[in-house]
Amino acid sequence: MIKNKFVLLISVILLSCGDKKTKTKDKDKTIQSYQVLTLAPKQVTVYNDFPASVQGQNVVEIKPMVSGYLQDIYVSEGATVTKGQLLFRIKNPQYEQDIVTAKGAIKIAEANVNTARMNVEKARPLVEQEIVSKYQLSSAQYALQSEQAALSQAKATLANAMTNQGYTYIRSPQSGTIGLIPFKIGALVSSTSTESLTTLSNTTNVFAYFSLNEKQVMDFLANMQGTTTSEKLKNMPLVTLVMADGTVYPEKGRLETASGGIDTSTGTATFKATFSNKLGLIQNGASATIRIPVNMENSLLVPQIAIYQMQDKSFVYKLTKGNMVMSTAVTTSPTDDGNFVVVKDGVNAGDKLVLNGLNISDSTVIKPMPANSATIYRAMKTKSNP
């Protein structure tokens, strides 16, 4: 009997020790460690991207001034030309014949002028000697004036014929790049045709056009210094052009308005950024992206790993009293690299957020591990500068 009681006592002691160990082990298992970031206000530069279309500073349609057959093409598509360079020649024998006819008419008119002048010289002494009346002298002088007018008209006709012939030689009105040439040698071209011989683009400077709706315009200008739109744009930092292949154009651009207001038919305002293109890397008609930097003072920058989505809303896990986590809704704005967000509402400076707590439930007690904020934000700074 005593032996049985002793065995029972030992069993109870062992079970009690086992329960304590199990409880201690379960307690340690439930309290897990998570990295926690303490929020502090920072100056952040975020980037807004907008699709844009690129146009040369001056794009000219080259059209014929006269009709005829395209006799010569002196340039190729995509060639770079200078102002005054010969581009095309149009063949029209009528203009050459008009010159020959006009020159012949001038010779006849000159002969008539000489004859009329001789008649005046012949009549003048006879009038002085009162052999003939003054009427005959006046008549001869009027005839001379008529022939001189006919000579002037013949010269004007020649000048017009030579001008028309000059139009058969088409020269470049500016320096630039030749576009597509839809016509071939021998094709009939006309001054009344709506189709141009080619286009000539001056791309020394290029304009990147993009549009914003009314709300975007208001949000866009709200963060800029100045009272008027022009003042705000002047105070803006330079913008970046991202090419269609994702490469960043090395030259920065200056932003300015293009439309001057909201287009009622589209509900958008058009802006443009001017870029220097001395190397000719940007082609007229290219598509690109305008990247506009926005400097935000005293912003709360949060890594994306601290954000989770639920029903189109963003949430974070905020550390509360007793190291307990609670989900909190926040309003955010993404940075350009997608790894961080700027929190506009929901948390304040000094709050502590769990970085990798996607599977945590509300009211869970955790063991916080302070995150190295310097390392986190250094990575952001490197990725955010395009």
Secondary structure by P-SEA (a helix, b strand, c coil): caaaaaaaaaaaaaaaaaaaaaaaaaaaaabbbbbbbbbbbbbbbbbbbbbbcccccbbbbbbbcccccccccccccccccccccccbbbbbaaaaaaaaaaaaaaaaaaaaaaaaaaaaaaaaaaaaaccccaaaaaaaaaaaaaaaaaaaaaaaaaaaaaaaaaacbbbbccbbbbccccccccbbbbcccccccbbbbbccbbbbbbbbcaaaaaaaacccccccaaaaaaaccbbbbbccccccccbbbbbbbccccccccccbbbbbbbbbccccccccbbbbbbbbbbbbcbbbbbccccccccccbbbbbbbccccbbbbbbbbbbbcccccbbbbccccccccccccccccccccccccccccaaaaaaaaaaaaacc
